[in-house]
Amino acid sequence: MHRYIAIEGPIGVGKTSLAKLLAVELDAQTILESSEENPFLSEFYADRKRMAFQTQIFFLLSRYNQQQELFQQDLFNKTTIIDYIYARDRIFAYLNLDNNELALYEQIYSLLHERIPKPDLVIYLSASTDTLLERIESRGRDFEKNITKDYIEELNQAFNRFFFHYSDTPLLVINTSEIDFVKNPADLKDLVKQIRLMKKGTQYYVPMSSKK
């Protein structure tokens, strides 16, 4: 059984919700990222160009600190589920930083990423841009009110490109546009079964409702 599972995907796709559900099913502990702690995030969504570097460096360092705490734990003692991978940071960096900022960012990133523990399994959640926007709007976070459709579309494409080429760990890909694990326990149980069977390579989850 995988002892360290990471869940990834663009903003609003449902990473944290699935992490909490899987924690119950797998008797696991969760480590959740709190975007609200970034003091630059609200201003970033209002003015991406001006606030991108500050926002990105805060995320890079806070994710590193959280990952170091994880590294110091005994990951073999209990299954751990986290709602991001460290490489997530670079997806946002390449989307938002200019060339000079990116060069400095890469120097810092290169010093840090080698000391990050690697998950046994990554679950990538994808969804259409319209679905992401609906979910972002429904959760009503103040700092997300200035997010534009164009930005979410750019971000969605960037995540899809990244995971199309991803090969660092076993990868389970789930299109969540037509799936609601919260309201459909059968699909959740079927997913848990798929997770237990995952070994190497990339697989695509097909929900029970689509198998009939």
C-alpha atoms as one frame of an Amber mdcrd trajectory, in Angstrom:
protein
   0.000   0.000   0.000   1.209   3.506  -0.789   2.369   5.311   2.336   2.703
   8.808   0.868   0.006   9.978  -1.547  -0.107  13.445  -3.105  -3.182  14.923
  -4.785  -2.714  17.597  -7.440  -4.652  19.741  -9.876  -5.522  23.353 -10.669
  -7.336  25.772  -8.367 -10.863  24.652  -7.499 -10.573  21.070  -8.728 -11.261
  19.488  -5.316  -7.842  18.403  -4.030  -8.498  19.137  -0.375 -11.978  17.587
  -0.417 -10.632  14.346  -1.875  -7.678  14.318   0.522 -10.040  14.468   3.497
 -12.278  11.723   2.079  -9.344   9.435   1.343  -7.903  10.034   4.801 -11.033
   8.473   6.300 -11.078   5.566   3.833  -7.369   4.797   4.228  -7.020   5.684
   7.915  -4.431   8.268   6.929  -3.164  11.574   8.219  -3.546  14.663   6.031
  -1.224  17.566   5.366  -3.098  20.437   3.745  -1.767  23.597   2.170  -3.389
  26.821   3.359  -3.345  29.382   0.558  -5.065  31.881   2.830  -1.814  32.307
   4.761  -0.118  33.980   1.780  -0.430  37.741   2.476   0.191  38.641  -1.184
  -2.421  36.397  -2.791  -5.392  38.741  -2.844  -3.306  41.530  -4.406  -1.840
  39.031  -6.872  -5.245  38.191  -8.315  -5.934  41.924  -8.679  -2.551  42.693
 -10.305  -0.669  39.563 -11.393   2.329  41.289 -12.947   3.117  43.518  -9.973
   2.649  40.911  -7.235   3.721  37.670  -8.929   7.257  37.400  -7.548   6.369
  38.123  -3.918   3.463  35.692  -4.082   5.579  32.976  -5.673   8.510  33.215
  -3.282   6.191  33.109  -0.276   4.594  29.924  -1.615   7.959  28.380  -2.479
   9.364  28.874   1.007   6.200  27.994   2.919   5.791  24.774   0.886   9.442
  23.955   1.506   9.048  24.416   5.262   5.946  22.242   5.285   7.700  19.549
   3.249  10.668  19.582   5.644   8.323  18.926   8.542   6.932  16.019   6.539
  10.447  14.745   5.811  11.183  14.608   9.534   8.164  12.406  10.181   8.113
   8.630   9.919   6.255   8.205   6.627   6.166   4.449   7.123   4.312   4.684
  10.416   1.008   5.798   8.885  -0.280   6.651   5.426   0.078  10.365   4.692
  -2.032  12.279   2.159  -1.030  15.771   1.040  -3.005  18.067  -1.269  -0.108
  19.211  -3.492   3.294  18.207  -4.847   6.312  20.484  -4.501   6.760  20.766
  -8.282   3.385  22.547  -8.334   5.282  25.694  -7.444   7.180  25.720 -10.742
   3.982  25.420 -12.774   2.803  28.716 -11.297   6.266  30.292 -11.554   6.580
  29.660 -15.290   3.087  30.976 -15.819   3.433  34.188 -13.811   7.060  35.354
 -13.592   9.014  37.362 -16.158  12.414  36.124 -17.371  14.497  37.974 -14.768
  12.254  36.897 -11.915  12.229  33.340 -13.202  16.028  33.194 -13.327  16.227
  34.203  -9.656  13.389  31.861  -8.754  15.178  28.922 -10.403  18.325  29.580
  -8.365  16.326  29.356  -5.151  14.263  26.379  -6.312  17.372  24.409  -7.305
  18.768  24.777  -3.777  15.598  23.447  -2.183  13.921  20.783  -4.294  16.514
  18.013  -3.811  15.584  17.864  -0.131  11.904  17.196  -0.786  10.487  13.687
  -0.172   8.926  12.053  -3.226   5.359  10.636  -3.039   4.686   6.938  -3.661
   1.654   7.924  -5.744   0.353  11.146  -7.275  -3.336  11.581  -8.080  -3.960
  14.257 -10.693  -7.439  15.784 -10.724  -8.457  17.553 -13.913 -11.620  19.424
 -14.889 -12.882  21.792 -17.540 -12.226  25.495 -17.047 -15.948  26.183 -16.642
 -16.179  23.509 -13.947 -13.224  25.033 -12.092 -14.772  28.504 -12.215 -18.085
  27.188 -10.861 -16.331  25.480  -7.957 -14.183  28.529  -7.180 -17.261  30.746
  -7.147 -19.255  28.326  -4.998 -16.663  28.278  -2.201 -16.776  32.084  -1.947
 -13.253  32.908  -0.822 -12.663  36.670  -0.731  -9.093  36.469  -2.022 -10.286
  34.549  -5.120 -12.951  37.022  -6.208 -10.670  38.671  -8.794  -9.638  35.449
 -10.539 -10.398  35.703 -14.255 -11.517  32.995 -16.654  -8.460  33.668 -18.825
  -6.124  32.988 -15.898  -7.874  29.747 -14.966  -7.727  28.634 -18.605  -3.974
  29.369 -18.735  -3.447  27.542 -15.467  -5.553  24.580 -16.533  -3.543  24.186
 -19.729  -0.265  24.479 -17.812  -1.269  21.692 -15.407  -2.401  19.442 -18.247
   0.898  19.944 -20.078   2.901  19.224 -16.940   1.120  15.974 -16.147   1.049
  14.834 -19.761   4.855  14.554 -19.465   4.974  13.529 -15.781   6.872  10.334
 -14.966   8.507  10.882 -11.555   6.095   8.618  -9.675   3.100   6.364 -10.368
   0.283   8.648 -11.553  -3.484   8.194 -11.393  -5.391  10.681 -13.573  -9.019
  11.557 -12.799 -11.299  13.835 -14.823 -13.534  15.289 -12.113 -15.888  17.292
 -14.359 -18.553  14.567 -14.166 -17.630  13.070 -10.787 -18.620  14.111  -7.281
 -16.900  11.901  -4.713 -18.658  13.703  -1.884 -22.125  12.798  -3.155 -21.284
   9.458  -4.765 -19.792   7.059  -2.175 -19.721   4.227  -4.734 -17.264   6.109
  -6.934 -15.141   6.917  -3.877 -14.951   3.263  -2.845 -14.113   2.277  -6.404
 -11.347   4.878  -6.453  -9.891   3.533  -3.198  -9.799   0.089  -4.806  -7.956
   1.555  -7.804  -5.447   3.271  -5.517  -4.694   0.001  -3.750  -4.030  -1.669
  -7.121  -1.781   1.105  -8.494   1.826   0.075  -9.055   3.824   1.692 -11.851
   3.212   4.043 -14.732   0.173   6.190 -15.496  -3.425   5.027 -15.237  -6.736
   6.774 -15.862  -9.582   6.320 -13.426 -12.922   5.374 -14.945 -15.794   5.819
 -12.430 -18.149   2.924 -11.737 -21.048   4.714 -13.436 -19.079   4.677 -16.704
 -18.175   0.983 -16.480 -21.729  -0.285 -16.649
